[in-house]
């Protein structure tokens, strides 16, 4: 049933947001060229890596910049494997707009269609984040990662690790369609409010 909801829901959302996605894609092309889309490798269900699709918001050699700047990388790791938007030199000007409005996440609806993600589930993690889950990582990976989730629905109040571990695992242990509906409802104001550039 969850898979049916995912496919139907993602299909409807793609149709509704297609003009936004197309406009944002053109904006990326004009402002920073190709590629327009970026598949960031994350760990999926059963530990299978997959490309988590986004509109490209960073410079072309963003990953190299991160690995060649020790202070920047240390900040990235200690901040939950991301950098505050206002402090991230890799993000383009147009990319910052996409991130604040979450429009860069729209391509993940196609991840839902191909089965690598769900509409609701734990947010997908990079391999380095697995260490935060320790022996419980296998339990986390029994669920498809989601565009929306219990932790993500906290919005600007999202707690860092290790609190995030407890929130994500609680969802994995107590799944239900009703809970998914509640999480989706809580995610609406989060999306409308936008991302805090300081987080």
N, C-alpha and C positions, 0 to 999 in steps of 0.2 A: 504493500500500500504506500509506503514512504517513497519508493522509487517512482510509482505512478504520479504521486503528488509532485515529486521533483521535476519530472519530465513535463507535465502539464503546466506547472507553475513557471518553470524556466521558459517554456515556449511562449507563454502569455507575456511574461516580463520582457523577453527579447522583442516581441512585436511592439510593446508599449514604449520601450526605450530606444528603439532602433534609430529614430531621428537624433536623439542625444548622442548615441554611440557614433553615428556617422559624423555629426558635427565635431565631436571631440577628436575623432580620428583625423579629420581634415586639419584641425588645429595643431595636432602633433606634427603632421606632415609639413605644414607651412612653417611652424616655429622651429623645428629641430630636425626635419628630414626623416629618412627611413632608418631603421624599421619603425613602423607605427605601433606594432604590438610587441610585447615582451613576455616570454614564458619563463618565469622564475621557478627553478627546481625546488619542489617541496616533497615531504614524505607523506605518502597517501595511505589508504587502507591496506592493511597487511604488510606495511613497510615498503610498498612499491612506489618509487619516485615518479613524479609526474610534473609536467609543465603547468604551473598555475598562471593562467593568462591574465595580462593587464595591458592597458594602454601604456606605452612607454612614457615615463615621467622623468627619467634620468638621462644624463649624458651618455654617450655611446660606450665610454670606457669606465663606467661607474664602479664596477666590481674591482677593477684594477686600482682605482683611486683608493678604495676602501682597504685593500690589502697592502698597499704601498705606504699608507699613512698610519703608523702604529697608534697614535693618540686617537685618531678618528675611529679606528677599529675597536679600541678599548671602550670608547664611549658607546659604540654600536652594541657591543656584547653586554655591557652593564645596564643598558637601557632596554633590555629584552629583545635583542637582535633587530633593532631598528634605531633610527636617529630621529630626534625631534625635527619636524619639518622646517622650523625656523633656523636650525643649525646644520642642515644637511647641504653641503656644497655641491653634491652630485645632482640635485633636483633642478630641472630647468624652470624658468619662470612660468611657462604654461603648465608644466607638470605640477607645480605647486598648487595651481588653481584646481587641477583635476583631483589632486589628493585631498584638498580641503573639502571638496564636494562629493568625494567618493566615486566620481565618474570613471576613474581609472580602473575600478573593480568590475565594471559592467561586462567585460569579456569573460569573466568567470561563470557567467550564465551558460556559456558553451561548454565549460568544464562539467557543469551539472548535466547537460544533455549527453555528454560522452561517458558519464558515469564515474569520473574521477573525483567529483565533488558532489555535495548535496546542498540544497538550499539552506538547511540548518544542520550544524554539526560543530565540532571543535575547529577552531581556525587552523589552517594548514601551517605546519612548522618546517623550518629548515633543519638539516641533519644535526647541526650543532645544538639545537634546542632540546634534542632527545635527552641530553644529560640531566636536564631539569626534572625529568620524569623518572629517572633511575629505572628500577625493576618494573615500574608501572607503565613504562613506555609501550609494552606489548598490549596492554589493556587499552590505551589510547588509540592504538592503531587498528582496533577492531571496528572502529567507526569511520565512515567517510568524512573527510574534512568538509566544513561548510562555509558558505559565503557569510551567513549569519550564525550566531551562536550565543550561548549563555554568557560567556566572557565578553564577546564583542558587543553584546547588547547593553553592557554597562556604560558604553560610550566614553565620555571624557573621565569617568570615574573608574575605568578599567584598572584593576590592581596588577602590579607586576608579578613576576615569579618571586616566591614560590606559591603565592595565593592563586595565581592563574591555574596551576596544576590541579588544585582542589576543585575549582569551578568546572574545568573542562572534564575531569574524570567523573564528577557528579552527574554531568549530563550523559556521559557514556553509560554509566551504571543505571540510570533511571530514564531511559528513552520513552517517549510517547508522542503521538501526533498532537495531542492537546498541548503538551509542553512546547512543541515546535510552533504551534499557533501563537502561544503566549510570547515566545521569543521573537517571532516575526513582528508581533504588535509592538513590543518594546523597542524593536530596532528602527521603527519608522521615525520617531523623533530624533534618534541618534543620527540617522542619515540626513534628516532635514537640518539639524543643528550644525552638521559638518565637523570636520576634524580640527581639533585644537592644534595650531601650529607649534605650540610649545611642548606637545607630548609625542 
